[in-house]
Amino acid sequence: MAYRGGPPGPADDADDLYELDLHGKSPEDALRMLGRELHAARVLRRGWVRVVTGRGLGNARQEPILRERVAAWLRGPEGARYGAVDVQVEMRTGGGSLLVRLRWGSGNRG
């Protein structure tokens, strides 16, 4: 799904945004941490999670390996189990993060 001017998000409501930095982690470690942190965000009733993955320029192939793996996980059954209902590359960060809308966050009943 594409949005004009960027995806809807927590814009002025920083209290509804949970941020997670996976930058520099291996894909396996990042996915384990992602599951734990999505659970924590839902317990805190957050509607949005910014997942920082970096742009992928720090690996030998200079490709966004982590972002692609994390996005696929979030869009698949694992992400659904943790309440992810929408995942977008956050372009205002240069593509180095994903903005995830969660089901059951405050003000967001997905």
C-alpha positions in Angstrom: 0.0 0.0 0.0 1.4 3.4 -0.9 0.6 6.7 0.8 0.9 10.1 -0.6 3.2 12.2 1.5 4.3 9.2 3.5 2.3 6.7 5.5 0.0 7.8 8.2 1.7 7.5 11.6 2.2 8.9 15.0 3.3 12.3 13.6 2.6 14.5 16.6 2.0 11.8 19.1 5.4 10.5 20.2 3.7 8.7 23.1 2.2 6.2 20.6 5.6 5.5 19.0 8.0 2.8 20.1 11.5 2.8 18.6 13.7 -0.2 18.1 17.3 0.0 16.7 18.4 -3.2 15.0 21.2 -1.5 13.1 24.4 -3.6 13.0 22.8 -6.8 14.3 22.9 -10.1 12.4 19.5 -11.1 10.8 19.0 -13.9 13.3 19.7 -11.7 16.3 17.6 -8.9 14.9 14.6 -11.2 14.4 14.8 -12.6 17.9 15.0 -9.1 19.3 12.2 -7.9 17.0 9.7 -10.4 18.4 10.5 -9.5 22.0 10.3 -5.8 21.3 7.0 -6.0 19.4 5.5 -7.8 22.3 6.8 -5.1 24.7 5.3 -2.4 22.4 1.9 -4.0 22.5 2.0 -4.4 26.3 2.7 -0.7 26.4 -0.3 -0.2 24.1 1.8 1.5 21.4 0.2 1.8 18.0 3.4 2.3 16.0 7.0 1.0 16.0 9.9 2.5 14.1 12.3 -0.3 13.4 15.8 1.1 12.5 17.7 -1.3 10.3 20.1 1.0 8.6 20.4 1.3 4.8 22.5 -1.8 4.3 25.7 -0.2 3.2 27.8 -1.7 5.9 28.0 -5.3 4.6 30.3 -6.7 2.0 27.6 -6.7 -0.8 26.4 -3.2 0.1 22.8 -4.4 0.0 20.0 -3.9 2.5 20.0 -7.5 3.8 18.7 -6.7 7.3 15.9 -4.4 6.1 14.6 -6.9 3.6 14.7 -9.8 6.1 13.0 -7.8 8.8 10.3 -6.4 6.4 9.5 -10.0 5.1 9.3 -11.3 8.7 6.9 -8.4 9.7 4.7 -9.0 6.6 4.5 -12.7 7.2 2.8 -14.9 9.8 5.4 -14.1 12.5 4.7 -10.4 12.2 0.9 -11.0 12.2 1.3 -13.0 15.4 2.9 -10.0 17.0 0.2 -7.6 15.8 1.9 -6.0 12.7 -0.8 -4.9 10.3 1.1 -2.6 8.0 4.8 -2.1 7.2 6.3 0.7 5.2 9.8 1.8 4.4 10.2 5.2 6.1 11.6 7.4 3.3 12.2 10.4 5.5 14.9 8.5 7.2 16.6 7.7 3.9 15.1 4.2 3.8 17.0 3.1 6.9 13.9 2.3 9.0 10.5 0.7 8.8 7.3 2.1 10.2 5.1 -0.6 11.6 1.4 -0.2 12.6 0.4 -2.5 15.4 -3.0 -3.9 16.2 -4.3 -3.0 19.7 -2.1 0.1 20.2 -3.7 3.1 21.9 -5.9 5.0 19.5 -5.3 2.3 16.9 -7.7 -0.7 17.0 -6.4 -2.1 13.7 
